[in-house]
Amino acid sequence: MTLVEFVWWALVWRAGLAPFPLVITYLTLGFAGLAAALVLRTATRRRSKRSSAASVVTGTILAGIGGSFFLPLKFAIPKQIPFWLDAPLAAAERSLFGADPWLLLNHLLGWALLPVDALYALWVPVQLLILFTVMLEPPSATKSRALIAYSIAWFLLGVVAATMLSSAGPIFYDRVFGGSEFALLGETLRAHGASTAITQSDMMWSALTSGNLGLVMGISAVPSLHVAISLWIFLTARTMAPRMAKWALIYFIFIWLASVQLGWHYVSDGAVGAIGMLLIWAIAGIVDRVLDRLFETGPDGRDSPHRGSPSGSPQISCGGGGEPSMLSSADNPPRSRASAMRRPWSLKD
């Protein structure tokens, strides 16, 4: 996916539509996220087995480079396809709900707008911490599926779908199309002191209109990557850390509601993001199984004699000190040594 992002960026950059990626900045952020995940893992599961240093460093570099290409591609969306979906979405949701969804949420939860704004702003460090925590896990089917899904989602949802469904979101509606349909939204955010939403939206708009590029740039509403990746966190937790699944589900619901209340997204943005992530999660499982079949068979096409025991047999892998891992055999089918040798680039490593 990183290579595909690079090719797309190169084409858009040559056309003068996308800025140069902040590769060093994103690599620094990536390794900062990895360091935080290492500290957390050391504090909570010191003797548990983890992935090899080489594979984790490689994954961090790829994540940093991929992230650096994503932002310029997001910035270029309205230059490739002008915002077109906002008006029909706003009208449809106003008709469906009887009023703008953000306004209905504000009537119910307006008292919580300030903490909602603060917590929503932590989404980037939260999802990075989860990503690198998954990277540090030892090889498993669930780890591979999670990382494949994460990689695909950022490209297919965050670049391809976002470009085709070019839209700005309620918080930018009046700036893009003129008028005052969402003037009350801005007044409400300022009245409640939602400084993060106000400041970041101003920075994004400044980047779009004046070319003052930075870490905060790029406007896109449909689909909501905040919602999609938050659902990814839940799906990953459900299979890799079941005890955390209910908290991940609560976080997913919170992010969806907060994205609407703060005006970043329409309700539909979250629905498209969630449905897209569910489809990608299913695709990632298929991709993982196909890769296993390709790399776990012998020259004659038969299963390698080194293939692990059937996944139905109860197995619990142990890390250093005999501590069981958080994955059972149902979620963590064994991988053969032959497969690991044939797939040195595997996301499972």
One Martini backbone bead per residue (centre of mass of N, CA, C, O) as a GRO file, in nm:
protein
  349
    1MET     BB    1   0.055   0.065  -0.018
    2THR     BB    2   0.294   0.257  -0.014
    3LEU     BB    3   0.356   0.237  -0.317
    4VAL     BB    4   0.082   0.338  -0.420
    5GLU     BB    5   0.091   0.610  -0.278
    6PHE     BB    6   0.346   0.710  -0.419
    7VAL     BB    7   0.239   0.706  -0.708
    8TRP     BB    8   0.002   0.897  -0.665
    9TRP     BB    9   0.163   1.132  -0.555
   10ALA     BB   10   0.352   1.173  -0.798
   11LEU     BB   11   0.127   1.248  -0.997
   12VAL     BB   12   0.007   1.487  -0.835
   13TRP     BB   13   0.272   1.647  -0.802
   14ARG     BB   14   0.332   1.687  -1.109
   15ALA     BB   15   0.050   1.854  -1.128
   16GLY     BB   16   0.048   2.054  -0.866
   17LEU     BB   17  -0.155   1.930  -0.612
   18ALA     BB   18   0.088   1.835  -0.423
   19PRO     BB   19   0.283   1.814  -0.169
   20PHE     BB   20   0.545   1.750   0.014
   21PRO     BB   21   0.646   1.519   0.221
   22LEU     BB   22   0.685   1.458   0.585
   23VAL     BB   23   0.890   1.220   0.652
   24ILE     BB   24   1.055   1.285   0.908
   25THR     BB   25   0.817   1.358   1.088
   26TYR     BB   26   0.670   1.077   1.063
   27LEU     BB   27   0.900   0.905   1.169
   28THR     BB   28   0.915   1.037   1.445
   29LEU     BB   29   0.623   0.970   1.527
   30GLY     BB   30   0.648   0.666   1.496
   31PHE     BB   31   0.879   0.621   1.712
   32ALA     BB   32   0.718   0.748   1.941
   33GLY     BB   33   0.492   0.537   1.936
   34LEU     BB   34   0.673   0.293   1.987
   35ALA     BB   35   0.786   0.385   2.259
   36ALA     BB   36   0.514   0.393   2.405
   37ALA     BB   37   0.445   0.091   2.361
   38LEU     BB   38   0.694  -0.020   2.508
   39VAL     BB   39   0.637   0.101   2.782
   40LEU     BB   40   0.361  -0.030   2.824
   41ARG     BB   41   0.453  -0.324   2.792
   42THR     BB   42   0.669  -0.325   3.019
   43ALA     BB   43   0.463  -0.246   3.249
   44THR     BB   44   0.243  -0.498   3.184
   45ARG     BB   45   0.438  -0.721   2.988
   46ARG     BB   46   0.748  -0.795   3.029
   47ARG     BB   47   0.754  -1.136   2.967
   48SER     BB   48   0.642  -1.118   2.697
   49LYS     BB   49   0.613  -1.195   2.385
   50ARG     BB   50   0.771  -1.065   2.083
   51SER     BB   51   0.862  -0.918   1.824
   52SER     BB   52   1.092  -0.841   1.615
   53ALA     BB   53   1.290  -0.573   1.570
   54ALA     BB   54   1.307  -0.566   1.259
   55SER     BB   55   0.997  -0.572   1.199
   56VAL     BB   56   0.918  -0.322   1.365
   57VAL     BB   57   1.097  -0.115   1.225
   58THR     BB   58   0.987  -0.161   0.942
   59GLY     BB   59   0.691  -0.092   1.010
   60THR     BB   60   0.747   0.198   1.108
   61ILE     BB   61   0.862   0.307   0.845
   62LEU     BB   62   0.615   0.246   0.667
   63ALA     BB   63   0.413   0.412   0.834
   64GLY     BB   64   0.557   0.686   0.806
   65ILE     BB   65   0.560   0.703   0.497
   66GLY     BB   66   0.258   0.661   0.448
   67GLY     BB   67   0.166   0.909   0.617
   68SER     BB   68   0.319   1.126   0.444
   69PHE     BB   69   0.139   1.067   0.182
   70PHE     BB   70  -0.152   1.106   0.282
   71LEU     BB   71  -0.174   1.413   0.334
   72PRO     BB   72  -0.129   1.520   0.040
   73LEU     BB   73  -0.370   1.358  -0.076
   74LYS     BB   74  -0.584   1.499   0.095
   75PHE     BB   75  -0.520   1.789   0.001
   76ALA     BB   76  -0.589   1.712  -0.317
   77ILE     BB   77  -0.889   1.642  -0.347
   78PRO     BB   78  -1.031   1.922  -0.444
   79LYS     BB   79  -0.837   1.934  -0.702
   80GLN     BB   80  -0.955   1.679  -0.837
   81ILE     BB   81  -1.241   1.687  -0.662
   82PRO     BB   82  -1.480   1.866  -0.595
   83PHE     BB   83  -1.699   1.948  -0.374
   84TRP     BB   84  -2.033   1.753  -0.379
   85LEU     BB   85  -2.177   1.596  -0.115
   86ASP     BB   86  -2.292   1.791   0.101
   87ALA     BB   87  -2.574   1.885   0.013
   88PRO     BB   88  -2.719   1.604   0.001
   89LEU     BB   89  -2.648   1.518   0.292
   90ALA     BB   90  -2.769   1.752   0.452
   91ALA     BB   91  -3.058   1.719   0.341
   92ALA     BB   92  -3.107   1.420   0.416
   93GLU     BB   93  -3.058   1.448   0.727
   94ARG     BB   94  -3.267   1.667   0.781
   95SER     BB   95  -3.505   1.489   0.687
   96LEU     BB   96  -3.459   1.236   0.869
   97PHE     BB   97  -3.419   1.401   1.165
   98GLY     BB   98  -3.543   1.716   1.145
   99ALA     BB   99  -3.233   1.786   1.178
  100ASP     BB  100  -2.937   1.852   1.264
  101PRO     BB  101  -2.746   1.624   1.425
  102TRP     BB  102  -2.565   1.817   1.592
  103LEU     BB  103  -2.806   1.961   1.732
  104LEU     BB  104  -2.927   1.718   1.877
  105LEU     BB  105  -2.671   1.653   2.039
  106ASN     BB  106  -2.652   1.930   2.179
  107HIS     BB  107  -2.916   1.904   2.342
  108LEU     BB  108  -2.799   1.649   2.502
  109LEU     BB  109  -2.449   1.726   2.504
  110GLY     BB  110  -2.357   2.027   2.545
  111TRP     BB  111  -2.223   2.005   2.835
  112ALA     BB  112  -1.977   1.806   2.688
  113LEU     BB  113  -1.809   1.956   2.463
  114LEU     BB  114  -1.530   2.005   2.585
  115PRO     BB  115  -1.442   1.706   2.647
  116VAL     BB  116  -1.501   1.602   2.363
  117ASP     BB  117  -1.287   1.773   2.220
  118ALA     BB  118  -1.041   1.663   2.380
  119LEU     BB  119  -1.078   1.355   2.322
  120TYR     BB  120  -1.085   1.367   2.011
  121ALA     BB  121  -0.785   1.482   1.987
  122LEU     BB  122  -0.663   1.181   2.083
  123TRP     BB  123  -0.686   0.984   1.841
  124VAL     BB  124  -0.404   0.963   1.722
  125PRO     BB  125  -0.245   0.847   1.969
  126VAL     BB  126  -0.430   0.607   2.017
  127GLN     BB  127  -0.402   0.458   1.739
  128LEU     BB  128  -0.092   0.439   1.752
  129LEU     BB  129  -0.070   0.271   2.007
  130ILE     BB  130  -0.227   0.030   1.896
  131LEU     BB  131  -0.058  -0.032   1.650
  132PHE     BB  132   0.219  -0.085   1.808
  133THR     BB  133   0.107  -0.304   1.989
  134VAL     BB  134   0.051  -0.499   1.759
  135MET     BB  135   0.340  -0.511   1.639
  136LEU     BB  136   0.462  -0.644   1.915
  137GLU     BB  137   0.340  -0.890   1.854
  138PRO     BB  138   0.338  -1.195   1.788
  139PRO     BB  139   0.288  -1.418   1.567
  140SER     BB  140  -0.032  -1.403   1.381
  141ALA     BB  141  -0.336  -1.401   1.235
  142THR     BB  142  -0.457  -1.147   1.376
  143LYS     BB  143  -0.225  -0.957   1.323
  144SER     BB  144  -0.226  -0.970   1.018
  145ARG     BB  145  -0.518  -0.878   0.974
  146ALA     BB  146  -0.498  -0.604   1.115
  147LEU     BB  147  -0.265  -0.480   0.935
  148ILE     BB  148  -0.400  -0.511   0.666
  149ALA     BB  149  -0.654  -0.344   0.730
  150TYR     BB  150  -0.513  -0.081   0.804
  151SER     BB  151  -0.369  -0.033   0.535
  152ILE     BB  152  -0.617  -0.039   0.346
  153ALA     BB  153  -0.794   0.182   0.478
  154TRP     BB  154  -0.618   0.435   0.429
  155PHE     BB  155  -0.643   0.406   0.119
  156LEU     BB  156  -0.940   0.336   0.037
  157LEU     BB  157  -1.076   0.547   0.231
  158GLY     BB  158  -0.865   0.800   0.254
  159VAL     BB  159  -0.837   0.820  -0.074
  160VAL     BB  160  -1.032   0.693  -0.275
  161ALA     BB  161  -1.312   0.752  -0.143
  162ALA     BB  162  -1.254   1.052  -0.070
  163THR     BB  163  -1.228   1.143  -0.366
  164MET     BB  164  -1.502   1.043  -0.481
  165LEU     BB  165  -1.643   1.170  -0.196
  166SER     BB  166  -1.620   1.471  -0.202
  167SER     BB  167  -1.587   1.640   0.119
  168ALA     BB  168  -1.603   1.864   0.412
  169GLY     BB  169  -1.826   1.935   0.607
  170PRO     BB  170  -1.993   2.127   0.834
  171ILE     BB  171  -1.747   2.313   0.934
  172PHE     BB  172  -1.705   2.399   0.603
  173TYR     BB  173  -1.959   2.471   0.440
  174ASP     BB  174  -1.971   2.790   0.431
  175ARG     BB  175  -1.682   2.828   0.310
  176VAL     BB  176  -1.738   2.670   0.044
  177PHE     BB  177  -2.064   2.768  -0.031
  178GLY     BB  178  -2.178   2.953   0.153
  179GLY     BB  179  -2.352   3.112   0.376
  180SER     BB  180  -2.560   2.987   0.692
  181GLU     BB  181  -2.630   2.682   0.766
  182PHE     BB  182  -2.364   2.654   0.992
  183ALA     BB  183  -2.337   2.898   1.193
  184LEU     BB  184  -2.430   2.772   1.467
  185LEU     BB  185  -2.194   2.582   1.502
  186GLY     BB  186  -1.969   2.790   1.543
  187GLU     BB  187  -2.105   2.934   1.783
  188THR     BB  188  -2.112   2.685   1.969
  189LEU     BB  189  -1.812   2.623   1.985
  190ARG     BB  190  -1.730   2.901   2.101
  191ALA     BB  191  -1.919   2.906   2.352
  192HIS     BB  192  -1.780   2.621   2.467
  193GLY     BB  193  -1.464   2.606   2.398
  194ALA     BB  194  -1.381   2.444   2.120
  195SER     BB  195  -1.061   2.487   2.040
  196THR     BB  196  -0.968   2.250   1.861
  197ALA     BB  197  -1.177   2.267   1.635
  198ILE     BB  198  -1.123   2.562   1.562
  199THR     BB  199  -0.816   2.557   1.512
  200GLN     BB  200  -0.798   2.319   1.306
  201SER     BB  201  -0.996   2.431   1.096
  202ASP     BB  202  -0.835   2.688   1.038
  203MET     BB  203  -0.575   2.543   0.943
  204MET     BB  204  -0.702   2.385   0.708
  205TRP     BB  205  -0.812   2.630   0.554
  206SER     BB  206  -0.542   2.776   0.520
  207ALA     BB  207  -0.402   2.551   0.360
  208LEU     BB  208  -0.605   2.548   0.121
  209THR     BB  209  -0.600   2.873   0.045
  210SER     BB  210  -0.262   2.944   0.101
  211GLY     BB  211  -0.040   2.704   0.151
  212ASN     BB  212  -0.007   2.651   0.468
  213LEU     BB  213   0.179   2.403   0.555
  214GLY     BB  214   0.131   2.097   0.762
  215LEU     BB  215   0.011   1.875   0.994
  216VAL     BB  216  -0.256   2.051   0.943
  217MET     BB  217  -0.424   1.897   0.672
  218GLY     BB  218  -0.691   1.838   0.506
  219ILE     BB  219  -1.013   1.778   0.348
  220SER     BB  220  -1.251   1.531   0.483
  221ALA     BB  221  -1.552   1.328   0.525
  222VAL     BB  222  -1.594   1.105   0.300
  223PRO     BB  223  -1.501   0.898   0.494
  224SER     BB  224  -1.460   0.815   0.829
  225LEU     BB  225  -1.159   0.746   0.981
  226HIS     BB  226  -1.223   0.766   1.274
  227VAL     BB  227  -1.440   0.544   1.265
  228ALA     BB  228  -1.291   0.317   1.118
  229ILE     BB  229  -1.046   0.289   1.320
  230SER     BB  230  -1.222   0.245   1.571
  231LEU     BB  231  -1.333  -0.021   1.466
  232TRP     BB  232  -1.062  -0.159   1.437
  233ILE     BB  233  -1.003  -0.160   1.739
  234PHE     BB  234  -1.238  -0.347   1.810
  235LEU     BB  235  -1.171  -0.589   1.626
  236THR     BB  236  -0.893  -0.634   1.751
  237ALA     BB  237  -0.976  -0.669   2.047
  238ARG     BB  238  -1.172  -0.911   2.007
  239THR     BB  239  -0.917  -1.104   1.909
  240MET     BB  240  -0.661  -1.005   2.109
  241ALA     BB  241  -0.846  -0.841   2.358
  242PRO     BB  242  -1.136  -0.916   2.494
  243ARG     BB  243  -1.136  -0.740   2.763
  244MET     BB  244  -1.129  -0.461   2.570
  245ALA     BB  245  -1.381  -0.454   2.380
  246LYS     BB  246  -1.592  -0.274   2.531
  247TRP     BB  247  -1.410  -0.019   2.527
  248ALA     BB  248  -1.380  -0.005   2.220
  249LEU     BB  249  -1.681   0.029   2.161
  250ILE     BB  250  -1.720   0.291   2.317
  251TYR     BB  251  -1.512   0.450   2.152
  252PHE     BB  252  -1.649   0.424   1.878
  253ILE     BB  253  -1.913   0.568   1.958
  254PHE     BB  254  -1.788   0.831   2.052
  255ILE     BB  255  -1.650   0.918   1.785
  256TRP     BB  256  -1.904   0.935   1.618
  257LEU     BB  257  -2.058   1.143   1.789
  258ALA     BB  258  -1.833   1.359   1.802
  259SER     BB  259  -1.803   1.411   1.493
  260VAL     BB  260  -2.092   1.539   1.485
  261GLN     BB  261  -2.102   1.749   1.717
  262LEU     BB  262  -1.835   1.907   1.599
  263GLY     BB  263  -1.870   1.898   1.262
  264TRP     BB  264  -1.684   1.704   1.092
  265HIS     BB  265  -1.947   1.519   1.053
  266TYR     BB  266  -2.160   1.314   0.924
  267VAL     BB  267  -2.334   1.038   0.978
  268SER     BB  268  -2.262   0.904   0.702
  269ASP     BB  269  -1.956   0.891   0.734
  270GLY     BB  270  -1.958   0.669   0.953
  271ALA     BB  271  -2.112   0.455   0.793
  272VAL     BB  272  -1.909   0.427   0.562
  273GLY     BB  273  -1.663   0.361   0.740
  274ALA     BB  274  -1.778   0.108   0.880
  275ILE     BB  275  -1.849  -0.059   0.631
  276GLY     BB  276  -1.568  -0.050   0.508
  277MET     BB  277  -1.423  -0.195   0.744
  278LEU     BB  278  -1.578  -0.460   0.735
  279LEU     BB  279  -1.489  -0.532   0.448
  280ILE     BB  280  -1.183  -0.517   0.500
  281TRP     BB  281  -1.172  -0.733   0.719
  282ALA     BB  282  -1.261  -0.959   0.531
  283ILE     BB  283  -1.038  -0.924   0.319
  284ALA     BB  284  -0.795  -0.967   0.510
  285GLY     BB  285  -0.859  -1.264   0.568
  286ILE     BB  286  -0.828  -1.362   0.278
  287VAL     BB  287  -0.542  -1.263   0.223
  288ASP     BB  288  -0.407  -1.428   0.446
  289ARG     BB  289  -0.490  -1.710   0.344
  290VAL     BB  290  -0.360  -1.690   0.066
  291LEU     BB  291  -0.069  -1.647   0.165
  292ASP     BB  292  -0.051  -1.912   0.319
  293ARG     BB  293  -0.090  -2.100   0.078
  294LEU     BB  294   0.159  -1.996  -0.084
  295PHE     BB  295   0.377  -2.032   0.182
  296GLU     BB  296   0.266  -2.349   0.285
  297THR     BB  297   0.378  -2.489   0.026
  298GLY     BB  298   0.504  -2.698  -0.177
  299PRO     BB  299   0.626  -2.763  -0.493
  300ASP     BB  300   0.356  -2.963  -0.540
  301GLY     BB  301   0.113  -2.807  -0.362
  302ARG     BB  302   0.146  -2.920  -0.093
  303ASP     BB  303   0.158  -2.947   0.216
  304SER     BB  304   0.367  -2.883   0.443
  305PRO     BB  305   0.531  -3.084   0.678
  306HIS     BB  306   0.569  -2.810   0.871
  307ARG     BB  307   0.298  -2.776   0.943
  308GLY     BB  308   0.087  -2.716   1.161
  309SER     BB  309  -0.146  -2.781   1.356
  310PRO     BB  310  -0.455  -2.780   1.393
  311SER     BB  311  -0.656  -2.514   1.487
  312GLY     BB  312  -0.845  -2.689   1.682
  313SER     BB  313  -0.616  -2.728   1.860
  314PRO     BB  314  -0.510  -2.675   2.172
  315GLN     BB  315  -0.331  -2.358   2.203
  316ILE     BB  316  -0.067  -2.191   2.400
  317SER     BB  317   0.134  -1.944   2.385
  318CYS     BB  318   0.465  -1.866   2.506
  319GLY     BB  319   0.655  -1.666   2.667
  320GLY     BB  320   0.859  -1.541   2.856
  321GLY     BB  321   0.831  -1.726   3.153
  322GLY     BB  322   0.550  -1.873   3.062
  323GLU     BB  323   0.364  -1.660   2.941
  324PRO     BB  324   0.071  -1.623   2.821
  325SER     BB  325  -0.088  -1.529   2.567
  326MET     BB  326  -0.374  -1.346   2.433
  327LEU     BB  327  -0.381  -1.595   2.234
  328SER     BB  328  -0.564  -1.833   2.100
  329SER     BB  329  -0.614  -2.083   1.874
  330ALA     BB  330  -0.871  -1.960   1.742
  331ASP     BB  331  -0.699  -1.673   1.685
  332ASN     BB  332  -0.398  -1.849   1.664
  333PRO     BB  333  -0.279  -1.993   1.430
  334PRO     BB  334  -0.038  -2.180   1.342
  335ARG     BB  335   0.300  -2.139   1.229
  336SER     BB  336   0.528  -2.227   1.023
  337ARG     BB  337   0.861  -2.224   0.966
  338ALA     BB  338   0.844  -2.227   0.662
  339SER     BB  339   0.661  -1.981   0.634
  340ALA     BB  340   0.845  -1.774   0.773
  341MET     BB  341   1.075  -1.811   0.564
  342ARG     BB  342   0.892  -1.735   0.304
  343ARG     BB  343   0.778  -1.469   0.494
  344PRO     BB  344   0.974  -1.213   0.584
  345TRP     BB  345   0.743  -0.973   0.524
  346SER     BB  346   0.545  -1.032   0.725
  347LEU     BB  347   0.300  -0.902   0.940
  348LYS     BB  348   0.353  -1.121   1.166
  349ASP     BB  349   0.659  -1.040   1.250
   0.00000   0.00000   0.00000
